Amino acid sequence: MAKLAVILNEREAREARVLSAEFDKALSSEMLFRPIISGLPPTVVTGFRKAIESHKNELQSLLDAYEAAKAGDYSALQRRAGNDPGLSLIVGRIARGLTQKELGRKLGLKEQQIQRYEADRYTSISLGNFHRVASVLGMQWTLALSDWAGSGWNVAKQISAIEVKKIMKHARENAWFTGSDIDGPVEEESFNYLQRYVSNHIVKYGTPTLLRTGFNVEDHSDDLLLVAWRARVTRIAEEMLAKQQSEYNPLDISWLLELVRLSRHASGPARARQLLHSKGILLIVERQIPGMKVDGAAFLVNGVPVIGLTLRRDALDNFWFTLLHEVAHVILHYRAGLNIGFFDDAEAADIDEVEREANDFASNMLIPDEKWKRSPARITKSAAVIEKFAQELEIHPAIVYGRIRKERNDYTIFSSAIGSNQVRKHFTTEG
């Protein structure tokens, strides 16, 4: 079941009730819950239980808003829809007590056409037909250019030529688009193409996010480098989903240990991507645009969790920690932030509570605290001791070496043991 910002029809309501019942069952039955969390560190189990409770509460809020709208009070549903014009049309239909079939009859359309419109929140409808639907529903919609394009168009208009050239140079070097995407004078068309690229992304997915790297969450909605990078990752995700749909199950984390243990293998990064894809999570590697400070990101594309990695530092220790950090966001914050997105700088000195949760999750999945505190590897200078500890945990030694370097705040030690230049080669087809 895709992540819902709102519930807008009986099918979605039924799916939400089924999932809510599954959450209830898992939380109330030790027999059902134990296999899900078997072998996982206590910190991870605690975080997962809290996440499931959060998922359940959010689903109930969605259902309450939907039922209230059916009863004539659609204020909660409208608040959740926000300024989204497509969602507002669907809320209007519900508020007027019309089924999709009944609305179709009033418009002279088949029920299936209304279903298609609502499935993509009316993003594929023409402006003329949009006004026609609104008129039938007795709604008036005044649309200004700034409303239609969010802040994306304005961002694209205000950027400097230097920024445009930087992004376009990066885009060409990393095969973002083919020659057929841009016609005419290169410089002028580059600007126009980038303008459309950014604006179209924001029209569909909204202002791109907050960069959660400190105690205060920073608004980076006007950071064109970040917007363009996210647009690129999103486009790749859309192309992948067009070929094969993906379904993420928030109740299944039994694969986490398998994911961590893949680090032992030389092909671990590539196999990690395959495993995540099989679990409904897309992993996309896309080089950062020069000037960005992002190691990893987690957000939703059409309801599917997407993890984006820049591999800013091509090393196994960094890869596995960043990957597990973003996986943590998917598991812990699926209904509490993933829709907005998390864009993480692994070198940030200060972190907020949400990032601390993701850090603790990643650290404990890779090296459980209770084992780390008792291990001589924590204080040793002996490579043999460290390698033995890694073997006991069934993880790559680079992860332990990386942990030691960070804890001792000494990045001059074990430099040859962290798996430098051992990750990007597995993702050469993605930049």
Secondary structure, 3 states (H helix, E strand, C coil): CCCCCCCCCHHHHHHHHHHHHHHHHHHHCHHHHHHHHCCCCHHHHHHHHHHHHHHHHHHHHHHHHHHHHHCCCCHHHHHHHCCCHHHHHHHHHHHCCCCHHHHHHHHCCCHHHHHHHHHCCCCCCCHHHHHHHHHHCCCCCCCCHHHHHCCHHHHHHHCCHHHHHHHHHHHHHCCCCCHHHCCCCHHHHHHHHHHHHHHHHHHHHCCCCEECCCCCCEECCCCHHHHHHHHHHHHHHHHHHHHCCCCCCCCCCCCHHHHHHHHHCCCHHHHHHHHHHHCCCEEEECCCCCCCCCCEEEEEECCEEEEEECCCCCEHHHHHHHHHHHHHHHHHCCCCCCCCCEEECCCCCCCCHHHHHHHHHHHHHHCCHHHHHHCHHHCCCCHHHHHHHHHHHCCCHHHHHHHHHHHCCCCCCCHHHCCECCCHHHHHHHC
